Amino acid sequence: MPSSQPDQRRIRVLVADNSVIHTELLADAIAKDRRISIDLSTSCKGVLETVVHSVPDVLLISDMLDQRPGAGLELLREMRRTLHDLKAIVLLDSSTQENVIQAFRAGARGIFCRNQPVKKLCKCILMVSEGQIWANTTELSFLVELVSTVPSICPATTAELAVLSDRERDVVKCLAEGLSNREIATRLAISQHTVKNYMFRIFEKLGVSSRVELLFQLLSRTGQVQETQNPATMAKSKKAVLAPIEIYERKKVGTVTTSEGPNHRKGSDTRDNGSHLSVGLG
């Protein structure tokens, strides 16, 4: 008697490219991956209606919708205000520093440039659906550079953090300064295990899944930023972004996935412009 095993649930992806033909072509290419099921939309109104009535696992959205540059990002920003768990990948014609920063500020969990192969897009979709962030090393460097220019954030006056307890806000302030878990534990006179518990509660309350997302939520949604020229503080802020990667490389803790290439080694970061990092809960 043949054994019957239930089919693994497929990832529901809503595809919204900048034109009908582009949307259909992209959807047809992605649908070849049997792990993915596809819904289509080609307008802001259509995307909004689909997301509101049936939140997809992943939203794949162009930065241009309704023939308006930036309309896709505006829509994503609006939806993310109420749908904090919405996992979106933004399609870009070119991953310039401005485009990448604007996409992440709008709430993107992943960036995908059109000149990359569809096979890599499928992997991007799978990683984002699992709660990870997808960006190549060049795009990640844009984030690090941004954080290094505005390293000192004042979370105590940020309305976004009103849902947090006083102690949780203390932890967020330490994270924004680029402190490691050990350094946070020392400053607040608590254990590293307690710090990690605080971080999980903070991520859950704010609808983020990593230090990268938390920092960019603060940078994009608060005007309370203090500039500094202290090189040591700037280096600390860079470490806040790169911490999940460093932790993985040093202790094999957290989740870092690099795209496979000719010189790929499992668990390694090739650090070239063609490699991708998907960063999870470090």
LOFI-429850 format. One record per atom (N, C-alpha, C, CB): residue in one letter; x, y, z. Coordinates in steps of 0.1 Angstrom, whole numbers, padded with zeros to 4 digits, always signed. Each point is the difference from the previous one (the first is absolute). Glycine has a CB too. Layout:
# LOFI-429850
AXYZ/...
# end
This chain:
# LOFI-429850
M+0009-0012+0000/M-0009+0012+0000/M+0009+0012+0000/M-0019-0012+0012/P+0017+0021-0022/P+0009+0012+0000/P-0002+0009+0011/P+0000-0001-0024/S+0011+0007+0030/S-0001+0009+0011/S-0004+0014-0005/S+0017-0014+0013/S-0025+0020-0006/S-0004+0014-0004/S+0005+0010+0010/S-0021-0009-0012/Q+0028+0019+0007/Q+0005+0010+0009/Q-0006+0014-0004/Q+0022-0013+0004/P-0026+0021+0006/P-0006+0012-0004/P+0010+0010-0007/P-0016-0003+0020/D+0011+0010-0030/D+0009+0009-0007/D+0004+0012+0009/D-0011-0007-0022/Q+0023+0011+0021/Q+0005+0011+0008/Q-0007+0013-0005/Q+0022-0011+0004/R-0027+0019+0005/R-0007+0012-0004/R+0009+0009-0008/R-0014-0002+0021/R+0009+0007-0032/R+0008+0008-0008/R+0000+0015+0005/R-0005-0015-0020/I+0015+0022+0016/I+0001+0014+0004/I-0008+0008-0009/I+0023-0003+0009/R-0033+0011-0004/R-0008+0009-0008/R+0007+0013-0002/R-0021-0011+0009/V+0023+0014-0022/V+0007+0012-0003/V-0010+0009-0009/V+0023-0012+0001/L-0024+0024+0003/L-0008+0010-0008/L+0011+0008-0008/L-0019+0002+0017/V+0018-0003-0031/V+0009+0006-0009/V-0006+0013-0005/V+0010-0022-0006/A-0004+0033+0007/A-0005+0013-0005/A+0012+0007-0006/A-0018+0002+0018/D+0020-0004-0031/D+0010+0007-0007/D-0005+0013-0007/D+0011-0022-0004/N-0003+0029-0003/N-0003+0013-0005/N-0009+0000-0012/N+0021+0008+0009/S-0025-0019-0015/S-0009-0001-0011/S-0006-0014-0001/S+0014+0017-0013/V-0025-0018+0006/V-0007-0013-0001/V+0009-0011-0006/V-0021+0012-0003/I+0028-0009-0008/I+0009-0009-0007/I+0011-0005+0009/I-0006+0010-0022/H+0013+0000+0029/H+0011-0003+0009/H-0005-0009+0011/H+0011+0022-0006/T-0023-0019+0012/T-0005-0007+0011/T-0003-0015-0004/T-0010+0021+0009/E+0004-0023-0021/E-0003-0013-0005/E+0013-0008-0003/E-0022+0009-0009/L+0031-0003+0003/L+0013-0007-0003/L+0007-0004+0012/L+0002+0013-0021/L-0001-0004+0031/L+0007-0003+0012/L-0007-0011+0008/L+0008+0024+0001/A-0022-0023-0001/A-0008-0010+0007/A+0002-0014-0006/A-0016+0018+0006/D+0016-0018-0019/D+0002-0013-0007/D+0014-0006+0003/D-0015+0008-0018/A+0025+0000+0019/A+0013-0005+0003/A+0001-0005+0014/A+0010+0016-0016/I-0015-0009+0026/I+0000-0004+0014/I-0008-0012+0002/I+0003+0024+0007/A-0014-0025-0014/A-0009-0012+0003/A+0006-0013-0004/A-0019+0016-0004/K+0030-0016-0003/K+0006-0013-0003/K+0006-0006+0012/K+0006+0009-0023/D-0004-0002+0034/D+0004-0005+0012/D-0012-0005+0007/D+0020+0015+0002/R-0021-0028+0000/R-0012-0007+0006/R-0003+0004+0014/R+0004-0019-0016/R+0006+0025+0023/R-0002+0004+0014/R-0008+0013+0001/R+0021-0011+0006/I-0024+0017-0018/I-0006+0014+0000/I-0013+0000-0007/I+0023+0010+0001/S-0033-0003+0004/S-0012+0002-0007/S-0001+0015-0003/S-0012-0021+0010/I+0005+0025-0020/I+0000+0014-0005/I-0014+0006+0000/I+0021-0005-0013/D-0021+0018+0017/D-0012+0009-0002/D+0006+0012-0008/D-0013-0008+0021/L+0004+0014-0029/L+0005+0011-0008/L-0008+0013+0003/L+0007-0016-0018/S+0000+0027+0016/S-0006+0013+0001/S+0009+0010-0007/S-0012-0005+0022/T+0006+0015-0029/T+0008+0010-0007/T-0004+0014+0004/T+0002-0016-0019/S-0009+0018+0030/S-0003+0014+0004/S+0000+0001+0015/S-0014+0003-0020/C+0016+0009+0025/C+0000+0003+0014/C-0013-0005+0007/C+0015+0019-0004/K-0027-0016-0003/K-0013-0004+0005/K+0000-0016+0001/K-0011+0021-0009/G+0015-0028-0001/G-0001-0014+0000/G+0009-0006+0010/G-0005+0001-0024/V+0017+0004+0026/V+0009-0005+0011/V-0006+0002+0013/V+0020+0005-0014/L-0025+0007+0017/L-0006+0003+0013/L-0012-0009+0003/L+0007+0023-0002/E-0016-0025-0008/E-0011-0009+0002/E+0004-0014+0003/E-0014+0014-0015/T+0024-0019+0008/T+0004-0014+0002/T+0007-0002+0013/T+0003-0002-0024/V+0005+0011+0028/V+0007-0001+0013/V-0009+0001+0012/V+0020+0011-0011/V-0030-0002+0010/V-0010+0002+0011/V-0008-0012+0001/V+0000+0024-0004/H-0005-0030-0006/H-0009-0011+0000/H+0007-0014+0003/H-0015+0013-0015/S+0027-0014+0010/S+0008-0012+0002/S+0014+0003+0000/S-0018-0014-0011/V+0024+0016+0022/V+0014+0004+0001/V+0009-0011-0006/V-0005+0014+0021/P+0013-0011-0031/P+0009-0010-0006/P+0011-0003+0009/P-0006+0007-0023/D+0013-0018+0021/D+0012-0003+0008/D+0011+0010-0004/D-0006-0025+0001/V+0007+0028-0014/V+0010+0010-0005/V-0007+0009-0010/V+0019-0017+0005/L-0016+0030-0004/L-0004+0009-0010/L+0012+0004-0009/L-0019+0009+0015/L+0018-0012-0028/L+0011+0004-0009/L-0005+0012-0008/L+0009-0024-0001/I-0004+0036+0004/I-0005+0012-0005/I+0010+0009-0006/I-0017-0001+0017/S+0014+0007-0029/S+0008+0009-0006/S+0000+0014+0007/S-0003-0012-0022/D+0014+0019+0021/D+0000+0014+0005/D-0009+0009-0008/D+0023-0004+0009/M-0026+0000-0021/M-0009+0007-0009/M-0013-0007-0002/M+0019+0011-0011/L-0031-0005+0014/L-0013-0005-0003/L-0009+0011-0005/L+0003-0017+0018/D-0012+0013-0026/D-0009+0010-0007/D+0007+0011-0007/D-0016-0004+0018/Q+0027+0000-0024/Q+0009+0009-0008/Q+0006+0011+0008/Q-0014-0006-0020/R+0014+0004+0033/R+0006+0011+0008/R+0012-0005+0008/R-0023+0010+0003/P+0035-0005-0006/P+0012-0004+0008/P-0002+0003+0015/P+0014+0005-0020/G-0011-0015+0028/G-0001+0001+0014/G-0014-0003+0006/G+0017+0017-0002/A-0026-0020-0007/A-0014-0003+0005/A+0000-0013+0007/A-0010+0013-0019/G+0018-0023+0015/G+0000-0012+0007/G+0006+0001+0014/G+0003-0011-0022/L+0007+0020+0024/L+0006+0002+0013/L-0010+0007+0009/L+0023+0001-0010/E-0030+0009+0004/E-0010+0007+0008/E-0011-0009+0005/E+0004+0020-0013/L-0009-0029+0004/L-0010-0010+0004/L+0005-0009+0011/L-0010+0001-0023/L+0022-0006+0021/L+0006-0009+0010/L+0002+0007+0014/L+0012-0012-0018/R-0008+0024+0018/R+0001+0007+0012/R-0013+0002+0007/R+0019+0012-0010/E-0030-0010+0003/E-0013+0002+0006/E-0005-0014+0005/E-0005+0019-0016/M+0007-0029+0009/M-0005-0014+0005/M+0008-0004+0012/M-0006-0006-0023/R+0019+0009+0024/R+0008-0004+0011/R-0004+0006+0013/R+0018-0004-0016/R-0025+0016+0015/R-0004+0007+0012/R-0010-0009+0008/R+0003+0022-0011/T-0011-0030+0004/T-0010-0008+0007/T+0003-0015-0001/T-0017+0017-0004/L+0024-0021-0006/L+0004-0014-0002/L+0015-0002+0002/L-0019-0003-0017/H+0022+0003+0030/H+0015+0000+0004/H+0007-0013-0005/H-0006+0015+0020/D-0002-0026-0021/D+0006-0012-0004/D+0001-0002-0015/D-0009-0010+0021/L+0005+0019-0029/L+0000-0001-0014/L+0015-0001-0005/L-0021+0013-0002/K+0024-0024-0005/K+0013-0003-0005/K+0001+0004-0015/K+0003-0018+0017/A+0004+0029-0020/A+0001+0005-0014/A+0014+0000-0005/A-0020+0014+0005/I+0020-0017-0018/I+0013+0001-0008/I-0003+0011-0010/I+0007-0025+0003/V+0002+0034-0004/V-0001+0011-0010/V+0008-0003-0012/V-0004+0017+0019/L-0002-0016-0031/L+0007-0001-0013/L+0005+0013-0004/L-0015-0019-0007/L+0028+0020+0004/L+0007+0012-0004/L+0006-0001-0014/L+0004+0006+0024/D-0004+0004-0032/D+0007+0000-0013/D+0015+0001+0003/D-0020+0011-0011/S+0024-0004+0021/S+0014+0001+0004/S+0001+0002+0015/S+0006+0009-0023/S+0003-0016+0029/S+0002+0000+0015/S+0010+0011+0004/S-0006-0024+0001/T+0002+0037-0004/T+0009+0011+0004/T-0002+0002+0015/T-0002+0011-0023/Q+0010-0004+0029/Q-0001+0003+0014/Q-0013+0006+0004/Q+0025+0003+0001/E-0029+0007-0009/E-0013+0007+0003/E-0012-0010-0001/E+0010+0022-0009/N-0010-0030-0002/N-0011-0010-0002/N+0000-0010+0012/N+0002+0003-0025/V+0009-0008+0028/V+0000-0010+0011/V-0004+0005+0013/V+0019-0011-0012/I-0014+0023+0016/I-0004+0006+0013/I-0015+0003+0000/I+0023+0010+0002/Q-0029-0004-0013/Q-0014+0003-0001/Q-0008-0013+0001/Q+0005+0020-0014/A-0001-0030+0008/A-0007-0013+0001/A-0001-0006+0014/A+0007-0004-0024/F+0004+0004+0031/F+0000-0005+0013/F-0007+0009+0010/F+0022-0010-0005/R-0022+0023+0002/R-0007+0010+0009/R-0015-0002-0002/R+0018+0016-0002/A-0022-0021-0010/A-0015-0002-0003/A-0005-0013+0007/A+0003+0012-0022/G+0007-0020+0026/G-0004-0012+0007/G+0004-0013-0007/G-0019+0013+0009/A+0027-0013-0019/A+0005-0011-0007/A+0007-0010+0009/A+0001+0013-0022/R-0003-0026+0020/R+0008-0010+0006/R+0011-0005-0009/R-0020-0007+0014/G+0019+0010-0027/G+0009-0005-0010/G+0001+0010-0011/G-0004-0024+0007/I+0016+0024-0014/I+0002+0008-0012/I+0004-0009-0011/I+0007+0020+0014/F-0013-0018-0026/F+0003-0008-0011/F+0001+0008-0013/F-0011-0020+0011/C+0023+0020-0017/C+0002+0008-0012/C-0003-0008-0012/C+0018+0013+0011/R-0024-0007-0021/R-0006-0008-0012/R+0011-0006-0008/R-0019+0016+0000/N+0031-0012+0001/N+0011-0006-0008/N+0005-0013+0006/N+0006+0023-0008/Q-0012-0028+0019/Q+0004-0012+0006/Q-0009-0012-0005/Q+0008+0013+0020/P-0003-0025-0020/P-0007-0011-0005/P-0013-0004+0008/P+0021-0009-0009/V-0031+0004+0003/V-0013-0003+0007/V+0003-0011+0010/V-0013+0006-0020/K+0022-0015+0018/K+0003-0011+0009/K+0004+0006+0014/K+0007-0015-0019/K+0001+0026+0018/K+0004+0006+0012/K-0012+0007+0007/K+0023+0004-0009/L-0032+0001+0001/L-0012+0007+0005/L-0008-0010+0008/L-0001+0016-0019/C+0000-0029+0014/C-0008-0010+0007/C+0006-0003+0014/C-0006-0010-0022/K+0020+0010+0023/K+0006-0002+0012/K-0002+0012+0010/K+0017-0014-0012/C-0017+0026+0006/C-0003+0012+0008/C-0014-0001+0006/C+0015+0014-0015/I-0025-0019+0007/I-0014-0001+0005/I+0000-0010+0011/I-0009+0005-0022/L+0016-0016+0021/L+0000-0010+0011/L+0006+0005+0012/L+0001-0018-0017/M+0010+0025+0016/M+0007+0006+0012/M-0009+0010+0007/M+0022-0005-0011/V-0028+0014+0003/V-0008+0011+0006/V-0013-0006+0007/V+0009+0016-0017/S-0014-0027+0011/S-0012-0006+0006/S+0003-0006+0013/S-0008-0005-0023/E+0021+0001+0025/E+0004-0005+0013/E+0004+0010+0010/E+0008-0020-0012/G-0010+0033+0009/G+0002+0011+0009/G+0014+0006-0001/G-0016-0011+0015/Q+0024+0007-0025/Q+0013+0006-0001/Q+0000+0012-0010/Q+0010-0023+0004/I+0002+0030-0003/I+0001+0012-0009/I+0010-0004-0011/I-0004+0016+0019/W+0000-0012-0031/W+0008-0003-0012/W+0006+0013-0006/W-0014-0020-0005/A+0028+0020+0004/A+0007+0011-0006/A+0014-0005-0003/A-0013+0017+0013/N+0018-0012-0025/N+0014-0004-0003/N+0010+0008+0008/N-0007-0007-0023/T+0019+0004+0022/T+0010+0007+0009/T+0001+0015-0003/T+0013-0022+0001/T-0015+0026-0014/T+0001+0014-0004/T-0012+0007+0007/T+0012-0005-0022/E-0024-0001+0021/E-0012+0006+0005/E+0001+0001+0016/E-0013-0008-0019/L+0019-0002+0025/L+0002+0000+0014/L+0010+0011+0004/L-0005-0024+0001/S+0015+0027-0009/S+0009+0011+0003/S-0006+0013+0000/S+0018-0013-0010/F-0029+0015+0002/F-0007+0013+0000/F-0007+0002+0014/F-0004-0002-0025/L-0001-0009+0030/L-0007+0000+0013/L+0010+0004+0011/L-0017-0017-0008/V+0029+0010+0007/V+0010+0003+0010/V+0005+0015-0001/V+0007-0024-0001/E-0006+0029-0011/E+0005+0014-0001/E-0011+0009+0005/E+0013-0006-0020/L-0026+0003+0018/L-0010+0009+0005/L+0000+0000+0015/L-0014-0004-0020/V+0015-0007+0026/V+0000-0001+0015/V+0012+0007+0006/V-0012-0022-0002/S+0023+0021-0005/S+0013+0007+0005/S-0001+0015-0001/S+0013-0020-0007/T-0022+0025-0001/T-0001+0015-0001/T-0010+0006+0010/T+0006-0002-0024/V-0015-0007+0029/V-0010+0005+0010/V+0000-0011+0011/V-0014+0013-0017/P+0025-0014+0025/P+0001-0011+0009/P-0007+0001+0013/P+0021-0003-0010/S-0024+0015+0015/S-0006+0001+0013/S-0015+0003-0001/S+0022+0008+0009/I-0030-0017-0005/I-0015+0001-0001/I-0005+0002+0014/I-0001-0014-0021/C-0009+0023+0022/C-0006+0002+0013/C-0014-0007+0001/C+0012+0022+0001/P-0012-0035+0003/P-0012-0008+0000/P-0010+0004+0011/P+0013-0018-0010/A-0008+0025+0020/A-0009+0003+0011/A-0011+0009-0004/A+0019-0003+0016/T-0017+0011-0026/T-0010+0010-0004/T-0007-0005-0013/T+0013+0018+0011/T-0011-0030-0015/T-0005-0005-0013/T-0014-0006+0003/T+0023-0004-0009/A-0034+0009+0002/A-0013-0005+0002/A-0001-0015-0003/A-0009+0023-0005/E+0017-0027-0005/E+0000-0014-0005/E+0003-0010+0012/E+0007+0007-0023/L+0000-0002+0033/L+0005-0009+0011/L-0009+0001+0012/L+0023+0002-0009/A-0035+0004+0008/A-0009+0002+0011/A-0005-0014+0005/A-0006+0023-0009/V+0006-0033+0001/V-0005-0013+0004/V+0010-0007+0008/V-0013-0001-0021/L+0025+0006+0022/L+0011-0007+0008/L+0000+0004+0014/L+0013-0002-0021/S-0008-0006+0030/S+0002+0004+0014/S+0013+0008+0000/S-0011-0021+0009/D+0013+0028+0003/D+0011+0008+0002/D+0013-0008-0002/D-0013+0015+0016/R+0013-0027-0011/R+0012-0008-0001/R+0003-0004-0014/R-0004-0009+0023/E-0007+0005-0031/E+0002-0003-0014/E+0005+0012-0008/E-0019-0017+0002/R+0015+0029+0001/R+0005+0012-0006/R+0015+0002+0003/R-0023+0010+0001/D+0027-0014+0011/D+0014+0001+0003/D+0008-0009-0009/D-0006+0005+0024/V+0001-0017-0026/V+0006-0010-0009/V+0001+0005-0014/V-0008-0019+0014/V-0003+0025-0019/V+0000+0006-0014/V+0010+0011-0001/V-0024-0006-0002/K+0026+0014+0012/K+0010+0011-0001/K+0014-0006+0000/K-0016+0015+0013/C+0018-0026-0006/C+0013-0006-0001/C+0003-0006-0013/C-0002-0005+0024/L-0009-0002-0030/L+0002-0005-0013/L+0003+0010-0011/L-0016-0018+0007/A+0009+0030-0005/A+0002+0011-0010/A+0015+0005+0001/A-0025+0006+0002/E+0031-0007+0010/E+0013+0004+0002/E+0010-0010-0005/E-0007+0013+0020/G+0002-0025-0024/G+0009-0010-0006/G+0006-0009+0011/G+0005+0015-0018/L-0011-0016+0030/L+0006-0008+0010/L-0003-0015-0002/L-0002+0019+0016/S+0011-0028-0013/S-0003-0014-0001/S-0009-0005+0012/S+0022-0003-0012/N-0027-0009+0011/N-0008-0005+0011/N+0008+0000+0014/N-0012-0015-0017/R+0025+0012+0016/R+0008+0000+0012/R+0002+0014+0005/R+0013-0020-0008/E-0011+0030+0000/E+0001+0014+0004/E-0013+0005+0006/E+0018+0003-0017/I-0029-0007+0011/I-0013+0004+0005/I-0002-0005+0014/I-0010+0001-0024/A+0013-0014+0025/A-0002-0007+0013/A+0009+0007+0011/A-0005-0022-0012/T+0017+0026+0008/T+0009+0007+0010/T-0006+0014+0004/T+0020-0013-0010/R-0024+0020-0001/R-0006+0014+0003/R-0012-0001+0009/R+0010+0008-0022/L-0019-0017+0019/L-0013+0000+0007/L+0000-0010+0012/L-0011+0005-0022/A+0023-0011+0025/A+0001-0009+0011/A-0010-0011+0000/A+0008+0019+0013/I-0009-0026-0025/I-0009-0011-0001/I+0008-0011-0008/I-0021+0014+0000/S+0016-0026-0001/S+0007-0011-0007/S-0002+0001-0015/S-0003-0014+0020/Q+0012+0008-0027/Q-0001+0000-0015/Q-0013-0008-0004/Q+0025+0001-0002/H-0029-0011+0009/H-0012-0007-0003/H-0012+0009+0002/H+0010-0021+0008/T-0010+0030+0002/T-0011+0009+0002/T+0000+0010-0012/T+0001-0002+0025/V+0010+0007-0029/V+0001+0009-0012/V-0006-0007-0012/V+0021+0010+0009/K-0018-0022-0012/K-0006-0007-0011/K-0015-0001+0001/K+0021-0013-0003/N-0026+0010+0015/N-0015+0000+0002/N-0006+0013-0002/N+0003-0018+0017/Y+0004+0029-0013/Y-0005+0014-0003/Y-0001+0002-0015/Y+0009+0008+0022/M+0002-0012-0029/M+0000+0002-0014/M-0011-0007-0008/M+0025+0003+0002/F-0028-0015+0002/F-0011-0007-0006/F-0013+0007+0002/F+0012-0022+0003/R-0014+0027+0009/R-0013+0007+0003/R-0001+0013-0007/R+0000-0010+0022/I+0012+0017-0023/I+0000+0012-0008/I-0003-0002-0015/I+0017+0009+0017/F-0011-0019-0022/F-0002-0003-0015/F-0015-0004-0002/F+0024-0008-0002/E-0030+0001+0011/E-0014-0004-0001/E-0009+0012+0001/E+0006-0023+0009/K-0004+0031+0000/K-0008+0012+0002/K+0001+0010-0011/K+0002-0003+0024/L+0010+0004-0030/L+0002+0010-0011/L-0002-0006-0014/L+0015+0012+0016/G-0017-0025-0017/G-0003-0006-0013/G+0013-0001-0008/G-0023+0009+0001/V+0034-0011+0005/V+0013-0002-0007/V+0006-0013+0003/V+0004+0025+0000/S+0006-0029-0007/S+0006-0013+0002/S+0015+0000+0002/S-0019-0010-0013/S+0025+0022+0013/S+0015+0001+0001/S+0004+0014+0004/S+0003-0018-0017/R+0010+0019+0021/R+0005+0013+0003/R+0000+0009-0011/R+0015-0011+0016/V-0013+0006-0029/V-0001+0009-0011/V-0013+0006-0002/V+0017-0015-0011/E-0028+0007+0012/E-0013+0005-0001/E-0003+0010+0011/E-0007-0021-0011/L+0011+0018+0023/L-0003+0009+0011/L+0007+0014-0002/L-0002-0020+0015/L+0015+0020-0019/L+0007+0012-0002/L-0007+0008-0011/L+0021-0011+0008/F-0025+0005-0019/F-0006+0007-0011/F-0014+0005+0003/F+0014-0013-0015/Q-0021+0006+0024/Q-0013+0005+0004/Q+0002+0013+0008/Q-0009-0024+0001/L+0019+0024+0008/L+0003+0012+0007/L+0005+0012-0009/L+0006-0015+0020/L+0002+0012-0029/L+0006+0010-0009/L-0011+0005-0009/L+0022-0011+0000/S-0032+0003-0004/S-0010+0005-0010/S-0012+0006+0006/S+0008-0018-0015/R-0010+0015+0028/R-0013+0004+0006/R+0002+0010+0012/R-0009-0021-0006/T+0021+0025+0009/T+0002+0010+0010/T+0009+0012-0005/T-0002-0018+0017/G-0001+0030-0013/G+0008+0011-0003/G+0010+0004+0010/G-0019+0008-0013/Q+0019-0016+0024/Q+0008+0002+0011/Q+0014-0006-0002/Q-0020+0001+0016/V+0028+0006-0024/V+0014-0006-0003/V+0010+0010+0004/V-0009-0013-0019/Q+0019+0009+0026/Q+0011+0008+0004/Q+0013-0003-0008/Q-0010+0002+0024/E+0015+0007-0031/E+0012-0002-0008/E+0013+0000+0009/E-0011+0010-0020/T+0021-0018+0017/T+0012+0000+0007/T+0012-0003-0010/T-0012-0008+0021/Q+0023+0013-0017/Q+0012-0002-0009/Q+0010-0010+0007/Q-0003+0023-0010/N-0002-0029+0021/N+0009-0009+0008/N+0003-0013-0008/N-0009+0010+0022/P+0021-0012-0026/P+0003-0012-0008/P-0004-0013+0007/P+0018+0012-0012/A-0015-0012+0025/A-0003-0012+0008/A-0015-0003+0000/A+0020+0004+0014/T-0029+0006-0013/T-0014-0002+0000/T-0005-0004-0014/T-0002+0017+0018/M+0008-0012-0029/M-0003-0004-0013/M+0003-0015-0002/M+0004+0024-0008/A+0007-0028+0013/A+0004-0014-0002/A-0010-0009+0008/A+0024+0007-0003/K-0028-0002+0015/K-0010-0008+0007/K-0013-0002-0007/K+0011+0009+0021/S-0015+0002-0028/S-0013-0001-0007/S+0001-0009-0012/S-0004+0023+0006/K+0016-0024-0013/K+0002-0010-0010/K-0001-0014+0005/K+0014+0016-0012/K-0009-0018+0024/K+0000-0013+0007/K-0014-0004+0003/K+0022+0004+0009/A-0031+0006-0006/A-0014-0004+0003/A-0007-0006-0012/A-0001+0019+0016/V+0005-0015-0028/V-0006-0006-0012/V+0006-0013-0003/V-0005+0022-0009/L+0018-0023+0010/L+0008-0012-0004/L+0000-0011+0011/L+0014+0014-0015/A-0019-0011+0027/A+0001-0009+0011/A-0006-0014-0003/A-0001+0019+0015/P-0011-0020-0022/P-0005-0014-0002/P+0010-0008-0009/P-0023+0009+0002/I+0030-0003-0011/I+0009-0007-0009/I+0013-0004+0008/I-0009+0013-0020/E+0013-0003+0028/E+0013-0003+0008/E-0003-0011+0010/E+0007+0023-0003/I-0019-0023+0009/I-0003-0011+0010/I+0000-0013-0007/I-0014+0016+0013/Y+0008-0017-0025/Y-0001-0013-0007/Y+0014-0005-0003/Y-0022+0007-0010/E+0030+0002+0005/E+0014-0004-0005/E+0008-0004+0012/E-0001+0015-0019/R-0001-0009+0031/R+0008-0002+0011/R-0005-0012+0009/R+0007+0024+0000/K-0020-0025+0002/K-0006-0010+0009/K-0010-0009-0007/K+0004+0016+0018/K-0006-0014-0031/K-0010-0008-0007/K-0014+0001+0007/K+0017-0016-0007/V-0020+0029+0011/V-0013+0003+0006/V-0007+0010-0009/V+0009-0004+0024/G-0022+0003-0026/G-0007+0009-0009/G-0002-0007-0013/G+0009+0020+0012/T-0013-0012-0022/T-0002-0006-0014/T+0006+0010-0010/T-0021-0012+0008/V+0030+0007-0016/V+0006+0008-0011/V+0001-0010-0012/V+0013+0016+0016/T-0020-0012-0027/T+0001-0009-0011/T+0006+0008-0012/T-0020-0013+0008/T+0030+0007-0014/T+0006+0006-0012/T-0004-0007-0012/T+0019+0008+0013/S-0021+0000-0024/S-0004-0007-0013/S+0011-0008-0005/S-0016+0018-0005/E+0013-0029-0001/E+0011-0009-0005/E+0006+0005-0013/E-0012-0019+0011/G+0025+0017-0011/G+0007+0005-0012/G+0011-0010-0003/G-0006+0024+0004/P+0015-0022-0014/P+0011-0009-0003/P+0009-0003+0012/P-0001+0009-0023/N+0003+0002+0032/N+0010-0002+0011/N-0008-0001+0013/N+0017+0013-0013/H-0030-0017+0012/H-0008+0000+0013/H+0004-0012+0009/H-0019+0010-0013/R+0020-0006+0026/R+0002-0011+0010/R-0012+0002+0010/R+0026+0000-0003/K-0031-0011+0007/K-0012+0000+0009/K+0004+0008+0013/K-0009-0022-0009/G+0000+0032+0012/G+0002+0008+0012/G+0010+0011-0002/G-0006-0020+0013/S+0011+0023-0025/S+0010+0010-0002/S-0006+0012-0006/S+0017-0017-0002/D-0011+0028+0003/D-0004+0013-0007/D+0011+0004-0010/D-0013+0007+0021/T+0009-0008-0034/T+0010+0003-0010/T+0004+0014-0001/T-0008-0019-0012/R-0001+0028+0018/R+0003+0015+0000/R+0003+0006-0013/R+0009-0004+0022/D-0015-0001-0033/D+0002+0007-0013/D-0014+0005-0004/D+0019-0015-0007/N-0020+0023-0003/N-0012+0007-0004/N-0011-0010-0004/N+0013+0020-0006/G-0009-0032+0002/G-0010-0010-0005/G-0006-0008+0011/G+0012+0000-0021/S-0006+0000+0034/S-0005-0008+0010/S-0011+0007+0008/S+0022-0011+0002/H-0031+0003+0004/H-0012+0006+0007/H+0000-0005+0014/H-0013+0001-0021/L+0008+0007+0030/L-0001-0003+0014/L-0014+0000+0004/L+0022+0009+0005/S-0027-0019+0001/S-0014+0001+0006/S+0002-0002+0015/S-0011-0009-0020/V+0008+0020+0027/V+0003+0001+0015/V-0012-0002+0008/V+0019+0015-0005/G-0018-0025+0014/G-0012-0003+0009/G+0003+0005+0014/G-0006-0020-0014/L-0001+0014+0023/L+0001+0004+0014/L+0014-0003+0006/L-0025-0003+0003/G+0034+0013-0003/G+0013-0002+0006/G+0000+0001+0015/G+0010+0009-0021/
# end
